[in-house]
Amino acid sequence: MEKRSVPQTRNRSERFERGLKTRREVLGSEYVDKSLAQADDFSWAMQELTTEWCWDATWNRPGLDRRSRSILNLGMIAALGKANEFKIHVRGALNNGVTKDELKEIFIQIGTYCGVPAALESFRLAKEVFKEMNLD
């Protein structure tokens, strides 16, 4: 796939730039840059909203650290059954200092409150991420 940069003519507010920095630190530049490069006139507004709202207005708030936010996200995304987002946030959790042993406990908690199928899927998806990150 051809790598495109985000055109400079796109709106890149201060909030966007702060969110972009956080987004890259948590999810990794490669993933974020790919998401932005795939954005077109139809989907750019969602990238802008995600970066400003999720990654600046929420993730950069002082009330919780990134590690805690990662743990919360894993539970919520598992409950929603969003496999692609879950894998992205497993990687983010690892980047934010959550250990594999802690992930195991988080997934057991997910099983208790979201159901065994959600926990089994969490373990399966995490193992894919471990393999991708050479952590297996």
N, C-alpha and C positions, 0 to 999 in steps of 0.2 A: 504494500500500500504506500502510495506517495505521501510523504510527510509535508503538510502545509502549515504555515504559521498563521496565527490569528491576524487578520488584516488590521493594521494600525488605525483604519477608519472606524473600526467598531468602537462602541462606547467602552471605555476602560476607566471608570471612575476610581476615586481613591478607595472606596469601599471594595470595588472589584479587585484592585491590586493587593489590598490587605488580605482579602479572602483567597486570592490566587496563591499567595505566599503560603498560607496555612494549608490550603488544599494540596499543594505540592509537597509540603513537609509531611503531611499525614499519609497521603495516598501514593506519593511518588511522582516525580516529574514526568516520567514516561507515560503513565496512565493519563494524567491530567492533560498533557500536551496532545495526546492522541484524541481525547474527548473534544478538546477545543478545536483541533485541526479538522475534525469531522463536522463541526457545526457549519451550517449554511444559513442563508437568510431565514429559512423556515424555523430552524432550531436554535439559532443564536440567543434568542430571548430567554430560553430555558437555561442555557449555560450561564448567561449573565445573572439570572435570578438565583440559580444554585450557588454560584460563586459569591455573590453579594450577601444573600440571605443565610444560607446554610453555613458557608465557610467564613464569613466575616461576622455578620450580626449574631450568629449563634455560637459557632466554635471559638470565636475570639472573646466571648464574654468572660469576665473574671470569676464567676461563681463555681465553676468546675474545671478541673484540669483535663487535658486531652485524653489521658488514660481512662478517666471516669466516663468521659463522653463516648469513648470507643466501646466500653463495656455496655453502656446503655444502648448504643446503636446496634450492637450484636443481638441483644435480646429483642429489640423492636423489629429489626429487619428479619430475624428468624420467624417471629410471629406473623409477619406479613408474607413470608414465603418467597422472598425476592432473592433468588440464588445468586444472580450476578452481583447485585449490590452487597450481598452478604460476603462474598469472596473478597470484594474490594475492601470491605471494612475489617475482615480478618487480617488482611495485609496492613491496614491502617492501625489496628490494635497492636500488632507485633511492632510496628514502627513507633508506637506510643508506649512501649515498654511492657505490654501484657505478655506473659510467658505462655508457653505451650501448656504447662500444668494448670495455669489459671484459665486458659481457654477450655480445657477439659471440664473444669468445675463450672464455668459459665454455661457450657453446653448441657451439662447435667441439670443445671437450674432451668435452662430452656425446656428440657424434657419434662420437668415437673410442672411448669406453668403454661407451656405451649403445646405439649404433647410429645410423645416418643418419636413420631415421624419427623417432627421439626428438629429434635436432638440428633437423630440418626443422620439427617441431611446436613446438619451443622458439622458433625464430625467428618462426613464425606467431603464436603466442600473445603473444610480447613485442610484436610490431607492434600487436596489438589493444590492449595496455596503453598503448603509446606514444600511440596515437590517443586513448584515453580520457583520458590525462593531458596531451593537447596537446603531445606531444614529437616528433611525426612530422615 
